Amino acid sequence: CLNFVCISTLEEGQSRTIRSCEWSPDGKLIASASFDGSVVVWQVQDSHFRSWERISSLEGHDSEVKCVAWSSDGNFLGTCGRDKKVWIWERLLSGDFECVAMLDGHTQDVKFLKWHPTMNILYSCSYDDTIKAWMDDSDDWYCASTWTGHTSTVWGLTLDATGSRLVSVSDDKSLILWETDSVSNPSDHWRQISSIKDFSVHPIYSVDWGHHHGIIATGAGDNTVRLLRLLRDSDGTVTLKQIHTEIEAHEGDVNCVRWNPVADKSHLIATCGDDCMVKIWKFSPLD
């Protein structure tokens, strides 16, 4: 049994569906991406995470923005959308953001982006059913690898704290757990080690792996947030076990779920959906 409570709602920043929200590495900012073409950055104003202020807006996309993602050092934001491109923005000392790269490679809408937890490697997934890894070589960004496994649109992906395991979710209603042995080059050599077919009766739009407690959260088209743990059997087999279901977490599709990355705030999770709301939840196991 869990205690899962909404403590704040960020409203009136964007006018259409908010597809993505992402905590900054220091846990003090949230960036949200909307179908109105905007990316908004919010800053917390109090120690209880109940008061927030809009501090910046990224302009450049001329159509729906599907995702926003912070790099592990907080110096870059990645964004993507209907234009099939991956955009990379650098955070300036003034606090503003400047676009430094627009990357082509996907053949359809790019649905989601995720940075490696310790390296400047950016992973993307798309309506073209693929996952790609992007790397930077002396400020020249390029596609390092591409792999497949889902039978339909890949909506989201997440990595564990080491960057050696990855979970992807899809329109095919499945979760796939991937693993790589290449620590020095985690952009390549990914293999599938486990999966859950028909995890939801609706598409699964988002997934996030909490690095401090190991809990994986998902958001889906049934308005529901689900929590899972990674388990290893005595024979070494790795499986995923569902531990909580929050029905009607939003009044519409749950498009994004994100754990706070800071250790002492890792019990906080942000979600957003078709109801044009960002919700902050407090998670705590109960005896």
N, C-alpha and C positions, 0 to 999 in steps of 0.2 A: 504494500500500500504506500502511495506517495502523496505529498502535499505539493500541488502545482497551481500557483496563483498569479494572475496578471497584476502587475504593480504600476504600469505606465502605458499610455497609448500616445503615439506620435501622429498627429493629424494635421491636415491643411497644408502639407508640404508639397504634395503631388496630387494631380487631378484624375488620374486613371489608375488601373490596376498596378499595384507595387509588386513586381515580380521577384525582387531580390533585396536582401538586407545583409549587411556584413559588419561585424565588430572590427575596430582597429586593433592592432596588436596590444596596445596599452589598455584596451577595454573602455576608453573614455569617449570614443566616437563611434557612430554608426553611419554607414553610407547606404542609401537605398536607391534602387533603380526602378523606373516606372515606364509604363507604356506611353506616357505623355512625352517621352524623349528626354527626360531629365534624370540626372543623378544628383541627389541631395546628400550633404554631409551634416549630421546632427552631433552636437556636443552635450554631454551630461552636465548638469548645473548643480547637482547636490550629491552627497555621499550615499544617499539611499536609492539613487537611480530612478527617481520619480519625476524630476524636472529636466527637460531637454530644450535646446535652442538650435535652430537651423543656422549654420555658419557659412555654408558654401554651396554653390551649384555648378556642376560641370556641364558645359555646353559644347555641342559638336555633333551629337547624333541627330539625324533628321527623321528618325522613325523609332519604333519601340526599342527600349533598352531592356534586355532580358536578365543581365547579371552585372554585379559589381563585386570586386574581390581585392582585398589588401594583401600586399606582399608581407612576408614575415618580419621585415625590418621597418615596415610602415612607410617606406619611401616611394612605393608605387601602388597605383590602383589599376586593375584591369577591368575593362567593360566590354560588353558584346551585345549583339542583337540581330535584327532582321537583315542587316546589311552584309551578313556572312563574314564579317571581319572581327578580329580581336584587336581592341584598342588598349594601349598602355599609356598611362598618365604618370608623370613624375610630380611628387609633392615638393613645392618650392618652400624656401625659408619663410616666405610671407604667409604660408598656409594655403595659398592657391594651388591649382593643379594645371600642368601643361602636358598636352598630348605629345609623346615622343615616338610613337610607332603605331601604324595601322597594318595588321597582319592578315594576309590572304592564305587560304588553304582549305577551309571547309567549303563544301559545295552547296550547303543549305544553311538556314538560320543557325547561329551559334547560341546554344541555350544556357551554358554555364561555364564558369571559370573557377579554378582553385590553384593557389600557389603552394609549392612545396613548403613544409614547415620550417626549414632552415636554409634553403637555397633559392636563388632567383630562377626557379623553373615554374612555368605556368602551364597548367593542364586545362584543356577545353573539351567540351562535348557538344554534340550537335544533332540536328534533325536528320543529318546524313548517317546516323547510327554509329559514328566513330568517336574515339577519344584521341586527342592529340597532346603532345608535350612540346612546349616552346622554350627555347633557351636564348640567352644573350651572349654574343661574341663581340666584345669591344663595342658595345652599344648597337650592334647589328643583331636584331632579333630574328630567329628562324625556327622552322618546324623540325624538331629532332626525331620524332617518331609518331606513328599512328597505329592504333590497334582496335579490334572489334570483338564483340561477344554478344551484344544485345540484338534482338530482331526488329527493333523499332527505335524511335527517337530516344537518345540518351539525355535525360533531363538534368541529372546532377551527379556529382562525385565528391568524395571526401577522402582524406588521408589520415592515417594514425600519426602519433607524435614523432615516430621515427622516419616517416615518409616511405616506409618499405611495404605498407599495405594500403590498399585503396578499395573503397566500396563505391559502386556505381548503381544508379537507379534509372528506371526507364518507363516509357510508354507501354512496354510489354508487361508491366506490373511485377517485374522481378528486381531483386537485389543480386549483384554479383560482387564477391570478394576476390580481389586480385592481390598478388604478392610479387615482389622483385627481390632478387639476391644481389643486385648491383647497387651497392651503397654509394660508390663513387660516381655512378651515372644513373640515378634513379629516373631518368627520362626514358629508359629502355628496359627490355627484358621482363615485361609483365606477363604473368600467367594466372589463369583462373584457378582458385583453390576451393571455392565454395559458392553456392548460390541458393536463393529462395525463390522459387517460381510462384506466381499468383499470390504474392505477399499481400496485395490489396486487390479489390474488385475494380478499382479505378487506377489510372496512371499515378505513379509515384513521382512527384515533382522535385523533391529536395531531400538531401541527406547531409548530416554533419556529425563528425566524430569528436566528442569531447576529449581533449588531450590529457586532462587532469584526473578524470574519473573513468575514462574508457567507454562511456555510454554513447551509443549512436542514436540520433534522432532522425525521423523522417516526417515529411509532410506530403499529403496526397490529395487527389481530387474528390475525396469523400469528406473534406473539411476536418480531417483528423490528424493529430500528431501522435506518433508511436515512438517508443523508446526500446532499444535493444542492447544486449551485451554480447561480446565475443567470448565464446567458450571453447576450450580445448579438451577433447575426450582423452581417456587413458591411452588410446592407441595413437594419439597425436592429431586426430581429425579435428579440424576447426569448424565450428558451427556458430550460427547467430540465433540468440534466444530473445523473444519479445518479452519485456518486463512491465510495460505500461501503455495504455491507450487513452488518449484524451479526445473524446468524441465531441464534435462541434467546437473545436478550438477557435475556428473562425466561421463567419456566416458566408461561406463560400470556399473555393479551393484554397488549400494551404500551399502557397507557392515557394516559401523559403523558411528554413529553420536554421538558427545559428547559436551555438554556445558562446558565452563570453570567454575569451582566451586567457584571462588573468586568473591565476590560481585561486585567490581568495574570493573571486567573483564567478567561479566556474559553475556555480549552481544557478546562474541566470541564463536564460535562453530567450532570444528574440525570434518572433515569427511574424510573417506578413502574408496577406492574401487578397482575394478578389474583393473583399469588403473595404479595400483602400485603407486598411489599418495596419500599423505595426504594434505588436503586443510584446511586452516583456513579462516572462514567467519566472517564478522562483521554484526550483526543484530541490526537494529534500526527501531522502528515504525515511520512512517511518518504521518503527519497530513493530 
